[in-house]
Amino acid sequence: MMKTKYIMGLTVLASFLAPGLAWADAGDAHKAVLRAANGGEPVLKQLVASGIPVDATDDDGETALMEAADKGNLVAVQILLRNGAQVNLKDHDGKTALMYAADEGRTAVVQLLLASGADASLKDNDGDTALDMAKEEGYAETVAALRAAVQSPTPASQPVAPPAALTGKAGLKAVFRAACSGDAALKQLLAGGTVVDCTDADGETALMEAADKGNLAAVQVLLANGAQPNHRDHEGKTALMDAASDGFTAVVQALLTAGADPNLRDDDGETALMKAVEDHHADTATALRAAGAQ
């Protein structure tokens, strides 16, 4: 029986790889990479191991990541990024994957690319940024996500928190405000002795508050400064559960990338996936399942 399953597995793998390799031979390697990404992470890894680069381009300089972003294929984008796809590559028109996603209003993909280091300030050959493209097409949610990524930091003349060490609810609020202002502000606060994971009376941290509000920029800053993604509050909830409950897919992805455990349960026995499904957040549920959520 085990031998039969093994043979069946190889057959399925071959069904993805054979067409992909054929496309590669025909000069469409980026199509092979995208097809493999659609087949799942093991399939893409196998294809890349065969010698096809994950950032292979077509005659227009387009990569599989750009095509996945253009189509709004969040799972494929996630898999490609985890396997080394370069987020800021440009095609022959100077467009990046972020621009492809912005031009089609793929907000969840835009947020994921930003969380993975996409540069929102880059311009194409016509001098347009991803924000310009989203504004021109009238995608309000995408515009808001991109504006949040390029917003100016709080001026130095307006400190976001006192330098003295803070604890409890005051500390939580100070850390959250500092994270919203940028990495430099948070580092300055932490240098004064405030702990990045200080909690309020309910056991909540600034990371949980940022995740609950869908504030991707603050989540990124907090994680970069050592916030623990699997910290639980007094009800057993994590930042991942907070983000999943509200369908903040890009925040969920950022937390997963930072090591958030998708299979932890709160005191009611619910996982992040259960919360996403219960509240009908299909994209969020898909991202969690791709990370191994049960």
Legacy VTK file of the C-alpha trace (Angstrom):
# vtk DataFile Version 3.0
C-alpha trace
ASCII
DATASET POLYDATA
POINTS 294 float
0.000 0.000 0.000
2.819 2.415 0.881
4.523 1.671 -2.433
1.301 2.401 -4.296
0.924 5.783 -2.536
4.537 6.635 -3.305
4.064 5.883 -7.005
0.855 7.911 -7.055
2.696 10.825 -5.452
5.403 10.730 -8.086
2.765 10.634 -10.799
1.091 13.760 -9.434
4.449 15.533 -9.144
5.312 14.600 -12.722
1.994 15.984 -13.944
3.086 19.430 -12.729
6.754 19.210 -13.642
6.499 17.756 -17.136
4.446 20.615 -18.608
6.556 23.114 -16.690
9.793 21.781 -18.129
8.254 21.743 -21.593
7.359 25.421 -21.260
10.879 26.158 -20.057
12.343 24.486 -23.128
10.066 26.644 -25.267
11.436 29.815 -23.636
8.569 30.265 -21.154
10.387 29.316 -17.970
8.469 31.893 -15.928
5.232 30.086 -16.874
6.716 26.833 -15.613
7.625 28.486 -12.324
4.124 29.951 -11.923
2.488 26.610 -12.704
4.723 24.901 -10.157
3.878 27.550 -7.541
0.205 26.899 -8.195
0.923 23.217 -7.571
2.356 23.903 -4.125
5.667 24.563 -2.411
7.185 21.055 -2.859
6.456 21.196 -6.590
8.110 24.603 -6.969
11.150 23.506 -4.966
11.518 20.459 -7.201
11.303 22.581 -10.342
13.852 25.111 -9.071
16.134 22.218 -8.142
15.974 21.105 -11.790
17.749 24.322 -12.769
15.004 26.797 -13.606
15.514 30.073 -11.664
12.523 31.277 -9.684
12.936 34.718 -11.288
13.053 33.472 -14.890
11.638 36.085 -17.274
9.781 36.108 -20.589
10.594 38.364 -23.562
9.038 41.321 -21.742
11.102 40.787 -18.600
8.076 39.526 -16.672
8.566 37.008 -13.858
6.206 34.466 -12.331
5.867 36.735 -9.281
4.686 39.584 -11.490
2.135 37.367 -13.213
0.861 35.947 -9.914
0.566 39.491 -8.534
-1.288 40.637 -11.639
-3.807 37.804 -11.266
-4.203 38.347 -7.526
-2.998 34.814 -6.782
-2.096 35.337 -3.121
-1.036 31.741 -2.430
1.292 31.623 -5.453
2.808 34.984 -4.474
3.384 33.673 -0.959
5.077 30.489 -2.200
7.238 32.337 -4.742
8.460 34.799 -2.107
9.317 32.006 0.327
11.361 30.364 -2.400
13.483 33.405 -3.139
11.573 35.447 -5.720
12.975 38.996 -5.819
10.212 41.420 -4.908
11.631 44.563 -6.551
12.641 43.241 -9.972
11.405 45.306 -12.930
10.160 44.202 -16.338
11.198 45.995 -19.544
8.615 48.723 -18.857
10.042 49.296 -15.392
7.066 47.687 -13.634
7.446 45.677 -10.449
5.206 42.982 -8.986
3.822 45.653 -6.631
2.813 47.784 -9.603
1.141 44.820 -11.305
-0.912 44.156 -8.171
-1.730 47.833 -7.608
-2.838 48.317 -11.208
-5.459 45.582 -10.741
-6.529 46.528 -7.218
-5.179 43.343 -5.617
-5.013 44.810 -2.121
-4.130 41.615 -0.236
-1.262 40.935 -2.653
-0.090 44.550 -2.367
0.009 44.237 1.433
1.901 40.945 1.251
4.482 42.374 -1.162
4.948 45.427 1.056
5.424 43.149 4.058
8.087 41.294 2.065
10.106 44.400 1.255
8.491 45.785 -1.901
9.582 49.393 -2.473
6.494 51.558 -2.989
8.622 54.513 -4.102
9.910 52.838 -7.282
8.711 54.262 -10.612
8.142 52.627 -13.985
9.494 53.970 -17.285
6.622 56.487 -17.432
7.456 57.840 -14.001
4.453 56.247 -12.267
4.539 54.553 -8.859
2.282 51.740 -7.671
0.261 54.367 -5.787
-0.187 56.408 -8.973
-1.532 53.330 -10.750
-3.985 52.427 -7.997
-5.242 56.028 -7.819
-5.724 56.212 -11.577
-7.840 53.041 -11.547
-9.850 54.162 -8.512
-8.930 51.307 -6.143
-9.555 53.010 -2.801
-8.457 50.124 -0.536
-5.261 49.592 -2.515
-4.530 53.319 -2.429
-4.958 53.325 1.358
-2.564 50.379 1.779
0.088 52.027 -0.384
-0.283 55.406 1.301
0.254 53.736 4.685
3.528 52.334 3.337
4.881 55.680 2.175
3.547 57.948 4.936
6.047 60.310 6.503
7.329 59.482 9.986
6.331 61.632 12.930
8.606 64.704 13.089
11.390 64.547 15.663
9.909 67.638 17.329
6.824 65.599 18.262
8.057 62.706 20.417
5.632 59.807 20.581
6.581 58.681 24.079
8.754 59.744 27.005
12.192 58.126 27.229
11.574 56.665 30.674
10.752 52.948 30.953
7.008 52.274 30.888
4.997 49.231 31.922
1.430 47.964 31.824
-1.195 49.673 29.703
0.859 52.865 29.456
3.791 50.877 28.122
1.624 49.011 25.634
0.165 52.240 24.257
3.581 53.900 24.087
5.082 50.941 22.200
2.157 50.873 19.795
2.367 54.626 19.101
6.116 54.394 18.615
5.740 51.468 16.200
3.189 53.461 14.195
5.750 56.254 13.893
8.513 54.010 12.600
11.488 51.906 13.532
13.602 54.776 14.864
10.889 55.929 17.276
10.364 52.430 18.639
14.084 51.807 19.062
14.406 55.043 21.003
11.563 54.034 23.315
12.965 50.550 23.886
16.388 52.039 24.612
14.780 53.793 27.563
13.893 50.425 29.080
10.310 49.858 27.899
9.805 46.214 26.875
8.429 45.606 23.371
6.102 42.884 24.705
4.887 44.736 27.791
1.261 43.847 28.496
-1.881 45.498 29.790
-4.239 44.054 32.401
-5.650 41.619 29.826
-2.248 40.301 28.825
-2.355 42.028 25.438
0.754 43.376 23.727
1.276 46.158 21.191
1.705 43.503 18.501
-1.770 42.162 19.275
-3.246 45.641 19.078
-1.515 46.337 15.768
-2.690 42.974 14.380
-6.242 43.597 15.573
-6.282 46.968 13.797
-4.729 45.575 10.613
-1.792 47.978 10.941
0.741 46.153 8.792
3.451 48.805 9.099
3.324 48.707 12.912
3.303 44.898 12.904
6.443 44.883 10.754
8.242 47.366 12.996
7.297 45.490 16.162
8.410 42.136 14.778
11.694 43.635 13.575
12.301 44.852 17.126
11.746 41.508 18.789
8.004 41.286 19.461
7.025 37.664 20.088
4.419 36.482 17.549
3.158 33.620 19.748
2.549 35.580 22.958
-0.901 34.841 24.432
-3.239 37.115 26.319
-5.254 35.958 29.338
-7.802 34.275 27.018
-5.121 32.348 25.175
-5.380 34.497 22.058
-2.402 35.411 19.875
-1.767 38.251 17.437
-2.359 35.785 14.595
-5.834 35.003 15.920
-6.630 38.709 16.202
-5.608 39.350 12.594
-7.381 36.236 11.297
-10.641 37.159 13.032
-10.784 40.422 11.089
-9.477 39.079 7.786
-6.225 41.031 7.722
-4.485 38.629 5.343
-1.263 40.568 4.851
-0.820 40.899 8.618
-1.473 37.169 8.976
1.214 36.491 6.382
3.721 38.787 8.121
3.113 37.003 11.427
3.435 33.563 9.831
6.706 34.599 8.211
7.934 35.715 11.638
7.170 32.310 13.155
3.571 32.576 14.352
2.157 29.096 15.023
-1.107 28.691 13.040
-2.229 25.719 15.127
-2.238 27.270 18.598
-5.665 27.293 20.277
-7.203 29.853 22.577
-9.006 29.005 25.807
-12.146 28.180 23.793
-10.215 25.678 21.700
-10.255 27.802 18.539
-7.350 28.286 16.115
-6.671 31.248 13.837
-8.036 29.221 10.915
-11.278 28.507 12.738
-11.730 32.218 13.399
-11.054 33.136 9.775
-13.524 30.531 8.506
-16.148 31.490 11.070
-16.020 35.120 9.936
-15.956 34.194 6.214
-12.475 35.520 5.413
-11.651 33.174 2.528
-8.305 34.746 1.536
-7.113 34.661 5.130
-8.154 31.027 5.515
-6.295 30.149 2.307
-3.107 31.818 3.571
-3.352 29.961 6.884
-3.922 26.598 5.212
-0.912 27.192 2.983
1.155 27.629 6.162
-0.041 24.281 7.550
-3.014 25.376 9.619
-5.296 22.506 10.591
LINES 1 295
294 0 1 2 3 4 5 6 7 8 9 10 11 12 13 14 15 16 17 18 19 20 21 22 23 24 25 26 27 28 29 30 31 32 33 34 35 36 37 38 39 40 41 42 43 44 45 46 47 48 49 50 51 52 53 54 55 56 57 58 59 60 61 62 63 64 65 66 67 68 69 70 71 72 73 74 75 76 77 78 79 80 81 82 83 84 85 86 87 88 89 90 91 92 93 94 95 96 97 98 99 100 101 102 103 104 105 106 107 108 109 110 111 112 113 114 115 116 117 118 119 120 121 122 123 124 125 126 127 128 129 130 131 132 133 134 135 136 137 138 139 140 141 142 143 144 145 146 147 148 149 150 151 152 153 154 155 156 157 158 159 160 161 162 163 164 165 166 167 168 169 170 171 172 173 174 175 176 177 178 179 180 181 182 183 184 185 186 187 188 189 190 191 192 193 194 195 196 197 198 199 200 201 202 203 204 205 206 207 208 209 210 211 212 213 214 215 216 217 218 219 220 221 222 223 224 225 226 227 228 229 230 231 232 233 234 235 236 237 238 239 240 241 242 243 244 245 246 247 248 249 250 251 252 253 254 255 256 257 258 259 260 261 262 263 264 265 266 267 268 269 270 271 272 273 274 275 276 277 278 279 280 281 282 283 284 285 286 287 288 289 290 291 292 293
